[in-house]
């Protein structure tokens, strides 16, 4: 029986070839030359990363704004003390020792009088330093640091959450206040610069960061 030599053998299953001279590149699964599957919905990995970055930056911006706009509900940081217990003119008074100017106020009270948190916030540091003696530093609303110095005792822990009036320690004369009447040195520092508060005084540019604690307490932070 004659054999029909014009009948070609069937191609191997699962294999295809490009027409000769077509220049088409071989593709992997999903139609990509490197065999990678496209992201769901056709979104590229770069676009997903960009979207994720935008969300993170947006969340950080909201957090920053919320912290800045939050009210302080500030109280005087020495129990039983009033405006007569510090000299309002002592803020930025000069000359003032090694620091040049006085970047806070001194609230005078008997040794051992409770020192309390001015605002709600978080304890960032508690310990002893050369000038301030036993100190506590807290982070409060509006991204402000509150510095309590010359304490006799410290009665709070690191990263302790605070409410206005929470116990921090007691009035003392530690550090360079030794031999002087017991008092609390209290400073407020803005982590965000406030350039409109700068003055032509000595170190006046630093007033973009150092706030008058007497004003903060008097206004209850509602400014």
C-alpha positions as CSV (number, residue, x, y, z in Angstrom):
1,X,0.0,0.0,0.0
2,X,1.5,3.4,-1.0
3,X,2.5,5.6,1.9
4,X,1.4,9.3,1.7
5,X,4.6,11.1,2.3
6,X,2.9,14.5,2.4
7,X,1.3,13.8,5.9
8,X,3.5,15.6,8.5
9,X,4.0,14.2,12.0
10,X,1.9,16.0,14.7
11,X,3.8,18.5,16.9
12,X,4.8,17.4,20.4
13,X,2.0,18.3,22.9
14,X,2.8,21.2,25.3
15,X,5.3,22.7,22.9
16,X,4.8,25.5,20.4
17,X,7.3,27.4,18.3
18,X,7.2,30.8,16.9
19,X,7.1,31.2,13.1
20,X,10.5,31.5,11.6
21,X,11.6,35.0,11.2
22,X,8.8,36.5,13.2
23,X,11.2,37.8,15.9
24,X,8.7,37.0,18.7
25,X,10.4,36.3,22.1
26,X,9.5,33.2,24.1
27,X,7.3,33.9,27.0
28,X,6.8,32.2,30.3
29,X,3.6,31.6,32.2
30,X,1.4,34.7,32.4
31,X,2.9,36.2,29.2
32,X,6.0,37.8,30.9
33,X,9.4,37.1,29.4
34,X,10.8,36.2,32.8
35,X,7.9,34.0,33.8
36,X,6.5,36.3,36.6
37,X,2.8,36.6,37.0
38,X,1.5,40.2,36.8
39,X,0.1,41.7,39.9
40,X,-3.6,41.4,40.6
41,X,-5.7,43.8,38.5
42,X,-2.7,44.6,36.4
43,X,-1.1,46.8,39.2
44,X,2.7,46.8,39.2
45,X,4.8,46.2,42.3
46,X,6.2,49.7,42.0
47,X,2.7,51.2,42.0
48,X,1.8,49.2,45.1
49,X,4.9,50.4,46.9
50,X,4.1,54.0,46.0
51,X,0.6,53.6,47.3
52,X,1.8,52.1,50.5
53,X,4.4,54.9,51.0
54,X,1.6,57.5,50.5
55,X,-0.5,55.8,53.2
56,X,2.4,55.8,55.7
57,X,3.2,59.4,55.0
58,X,-0.5,60.3,55.4
59,X,-0.7,58.5,58.7
60,X,2.4,60.3,60.0
61,X,1.0,63.7,58.9
62,X,-2.3,63.0,60.7
63,X,-0.4,61.9,63.9
64,X,1.8,65.1,63.7
65,X,-1.3,67.3,63.3
66,X,-3.2,65.5,66.1
67,X,-0.4,65.9,68.5
68,X,0.0,69.6,67.6
69,X,-3.7,70.4,67.9
70,X,-4.3,68.5,71.1
71,X,-5.1,70.7,74.2
72,X,-2.8,70.4,77.2
73,X,-5.2,71.0,80.2
74,X,-2.1,72.2,82.0
75,X,-1.8,72.5,85.8
76,X,0.9,74.0,88.0
77,X,3.5,71.2,88.5
78,X,4.0,71.7,92.2
79,X,1.1,70.7,94.5
80,X,-0.4,73.6,96.3
81,X,1.7,76.2,94.4
82,X,0.4,79.3,92.8
83,X,1.7,82.2,90.5
84,X,3.1,83.9,93.6
85,X,5.6,81.0,94.0
86,X,7.7,82.0,91.0
87,X,9.0,85.2,89.5
88,X,7.4,85.6,86.0
89,X,10.4,87.8,85.0
90,X,12.9,85.1,85.7
91,X,12.1,83.4,82.3
92,X,14.9,84.4,79.9
93,X,16.6,86.5,82.6
94,X,20.3,87.1,82.1
95,X,23.0,86.6,83.1
96,X,22.2,83.2,84.4
97,X,25.2,80.9,85.1
98,X,26.7,78.7,82.5
99,X,23.5,78.7,80.4
100,X,23.6,82.4,79.8
101,X,19.9,82.9,80.2
102,X,17.3,81.3,82.4
103,X,15.2,79.0,80.0
104,X,12.5,78.2,82.6
105,X,11.0,79.2,85.9
106,X,11.8,78.2,89.4
107,X,8.8,77.3,91.5
108,X,9.7,77.6,95.2
109,X,8.2,75.2,97.7
110,X,9.2,73.2,100.9
111,X,11.5,70.3,100.3
112,X,9.4,67.1,99.8
113,X,6.4,68.9,98.3
114,X,4.8,66.7,95.5
115,X,5.8,67.5,91.9
116,X,3.1,66.5,89.4
117,X,2.8,66.3,85.6
118,X,1.7,69.5,84.0
119,X,-0.1,67.7,81.2
120,X,-0.9,64.3,80.1
121,X,1.8,62.5,78.2
122,X,4.6,60.0,78.5
123,X,7.8,59.8,80.6
124,X,10.8,59.8,78.3
125,X,13.6,60.1,80.8
126,X,14.2,59.8,84.6
127,X,17.6,60.0,86.1
128,X,20.3,62.3,87.3
129,X,22.4,64.8,85.4
130,X,25.1,67.3,86.5
131,X,23.3,70.6,86.5
132,X,19.7,69.5,86.9
133,X,20.3,66.9,89.5
134,X,17.4,64.4,89.7
135,X,15.2,65.1,86.7
136,X,12.2,63.9,84.8
137,X,11.5,64.6,81.1
138,X,8.0,64.0,79.6
139,X,6.5,64.3,76.2
140,X,3.2,66.1,76.1
141,X,0.6,67.4,73.7
142,X,1.7,69.8,70.9
143,X,5.0,67.8,70.7
144,X,6.4,69.6,73.7
145,X,9.0,68.3,76.2
146,X,8.4,69.2,79.9
147,X,11.6,69.3,82.0
148,X,11.4,68.9,85.8
149,X,14.7,69.5,87.6
150,X,16.3,69.6,91.1
151,X,14.0,66.9,92.4
152,X,14.6,65.4,95.8
153,X,13.0,62.1,94.8
154,X,11.7,60.6,91.5
155,X,8.4,58.7,91.8
156,X,7.7,57.7,88.2
157,X,9.0,55.1,85.7
158,X,10.3,55.3,82.2
159,X,7.5,55.3,79.6
160,X,4.9,55.7,82.2
161,X,1.7,57.3,80.8
162,X,0.6,60.4,82.5
163,X,-2.4,62.6,83.2
164,X,-2.3,66.2,84.4
165,X,-1.5,65.9,88.2
166,X,0.2,62.5,88.0
167,X,3.0,62.1,90.5
168,X,6.5,62.6,89.3
169,X,8.6,63.2,92.4
170,X,9.2,65.8,95.1
171,X,10.7,69.3,95.3
172,X,14.4,69.3,96.2
173,X,17.7,71.0,95.8
174,X,19.7,68.4,93.8
175,X,22.2,69.3,91.1
176,X,23.5,72.8,91.0
177,X,20.7,73.9,93.3
178,X,22.5,72.5,96.3
179,X,22.7,75.0,99.1
180,X,19.8,77.1,97.6
181,X,16.2,77.2,98.7
182,X,14.4,74.1,97.5
183,X,12.5,74.6,94.2
184,X,11.4,73.0,91.0
185,X,13.1,74.2,87.8
186,X,10.5,73.8,85.1
187,X,11.1,74.2,81.4
188,X,8.9,73.6,78.3
189,X,10.5,72.9,74.9
190,X,8.7,72.7,71.6
191,X,10.1,70.0,69.3
192,X,8.6,71.9,66.4
193,X,10.2,75.3,65.8
194,X,7.9,78.4,66.3
195,X,10.0,81.1,64.4
196,X,7.5,83.9,65.2
197,X,8.5,83.6,68.9
198,X,12.2,84.4,68.2
199,X,13.5,87.7,69.6
200,X,16.5,89.9,69.4
201,X,17.4,89.1,73.0
202,X,20.5,87.1,73.9
203,X,20.1,83.6,72.4
204,X,16.7,85.0,71.2
205,X,16.5,82.4,68.3
206,X,16.2,79.7,71.0
207,X,12.8,81.2,72.0
208,X,11.5,79.5,68.8
209,X,11.8,76.3,70.9
210,X,11.7,77.4,74.6
211,X,8.3,78.5,75.8
212,X,7.5,80.5,78.9
213,X,6.3,77.9,81.3
214,X,4.3,80.5,83.3
215,X,2.3,81.3,80.1
216,X,1.7,77.6,79.4
217,X,0.4,76.9,82.9
218,X,-1.6,80.2,83.1
219,X,-3.4,79.5,79.8
220,X,-4.0,75.8,80.6
221,X,-2.5,75.0,77.2
222,X,-5.5,76.5,75.4
223,X,-3.6,78.9,73.2
